[in-house]
Amino acid sequence: MRPPGTNAGVDPVTLEVIRNALTAIAEEMSLVIMRSARSPLLREAGDLSSAVTDADGFLVAQGRDVPMHLGVMSFTVREFLKRVPKERLAPGDVWFLNLPEVGGNHLPDVKAIRPIFEGGAVRAFAVNLAHWADTGGAIPGSYVPHATDAWQEGLRISPLRVFTAAGPDREKLDFILANVRGAEEREGDILAQMAATRSAELRMAQLFAEHGAETVLAAIAAIHDRAEAQMRAAIARVPDGTYAGEDWLDDDGSGHERIAIRVKIRVKGDEATFDFSDSDDAVPGPVNTTPFITAASVFYVAKALLGPDIQPSGGCYRPLKIVTRPGSVLEPGPEKPVVGGNHETSQRVADAIFRALESALPGRASAGGPTTSGLVLFGGRRADGVWTTLYEVHGGGEGARLDRDGWPVIRVHMSNVMNTPAEVIEAEYPIRIEAQKLRRGSGGRGLHRGGEGLHREYRVMCPDMSVTTMLERRLIPPYGMHGGEPGAPFRVTIAYADGRTEDMPGKANVRLNVGDVVVVDSCGGGGYGVPSHTRN
């Protein structure tokens, strides 16, 4: 066996050409989805991610997309192959799935997988993930705050071959569309995902033709080995020891509050173990998550703190061991609801790791920031009767750092999506944006201030509008660091047309009518350092 970091006979220039070509293929997939999708959630907000894996499903390259998606997709094809062996695959196949237990996270994040053949054999996979604005379930948008089991959250798609070389399998496609709201929009998004995998297949064929299959496959092996060597070198620079950290979810929407995520990180030489066994037990509400999401958060923090320039790949993650406990909130089993755990619990995992490593790597971590999706989801019908679902996430104030203030209205860590422009919302949905501005004074005080949050107001323009929240940092605000003060907590207020106001819980669903206004005030970032007398 060759030592890690060797190039298996591929010269360095060719290796870099192929490495960058693979990354470009992944990024082009995401661009194809954004240019061709029907839903604003994909074409405007970019709630999607793309990757290329090797023939065994290990990540080789990824787009500049969403960390929680990309970490999960490190497992998706590998878990898929346990259910669908390579012998069943054929050129032109595109398989869809969303089961959390098959290398997944939550039901709205639907993965499309295309095997890429060369010389009659599977040589790679193109895989992308797109958040569908609705996958069925009890509430429009498929976020059910009161869910107590997985089946209440929507359509569960086990690996399903939806496209072949002959085109779409209409019976399977119609089955999916019959179980979701907004079928026409969903079909457009499905076709966009298929087209993206097709673009990757064409680009990979060009790469094989230009360099030869043997050279490309050798380069993929070298990418894994080099990334492993780089990550081991980065871990070796962390002092050996055990580091503990914890963070808390506000609640699960079902009465359970302050749900703890705890980690013990053991660093020894060039390897690190992240043990989450002491995290709290699984809860009834939908903030449980999968071990794949836990691993995604570990991968993100390891890359961000230790090796931001390392090529993300299966090799990069070989020195990292992740331990979760069956029955815990991070490994609840397939029957528990998980829709909010995807973007809320994943952030608690990341924050727990950052807090654990702050003493080992002083000055690298920020104070607490908007580590929540800030999700407010609107479901209603336009005047023409068409069903619409607006899935809108809200950035907040970044936590301040050792050397600067935090940025206002930004997304950090596991999230990386954009807001939907007000003009698009008003054109596509029965909603009017009444105000959008900074939430002044929401950043925590400190030697460096936390960034400011967002203030946005949505006026409902149709009867019987479903509004769902799924957010954190409402009860437990973004933390300050080294004497800095916490940022202002998240807040969603309903201003009813009759003059009443109501503070909306972080995980809830209400029905609103024409003239009611939803007011979103996203959290501010925590401050860093003891406040100076010269700064108010």
Secondary structure, DSSP 8 states (H G I E B T S, - for coil): ---TT--TT--HHHHHHHHHHHHHHHHHHHHHHHHH-SSHHHHTT--EEEEEEETTS-EEEE-S--HHHHHHHHHHHHHHHHHS-GGG--TT-EEEE--TTTT-S-TTEEEEEEEEEETTEEEEEEEEEEE-S---SSSTTS--TT--SGGGG-----SEEEEETTEE-HHHHHHHHTTSSSHHHHHHHHHHHHHHHHHHHHHHHHHHHHH-HHHHHHHHHHHHHHHHHHHHHHHHTS-SEEEEEEEEEEE-SSS-EEEEEEEEEEEETTEEEEE-TTS-B--SSTT---HHHHHHHHHHHHHHHH-TTS--STGGGTTEEEE--TTBTTS--TTS--TTIIIIIHHHHHHHHHHHHTTTSTT-S------S--EEEEEEE-TTS-EEEEEE---B----BTTB---SSB--TT-------HHHHHHHSSEEEEEEEEETT-S--SSB----EEEEEEEE-SSSEEEEEE--SSSS----BTT-------EEEEE-TTS-EEE--SEEEEEE-TT-EEEEE------BSS--TT--
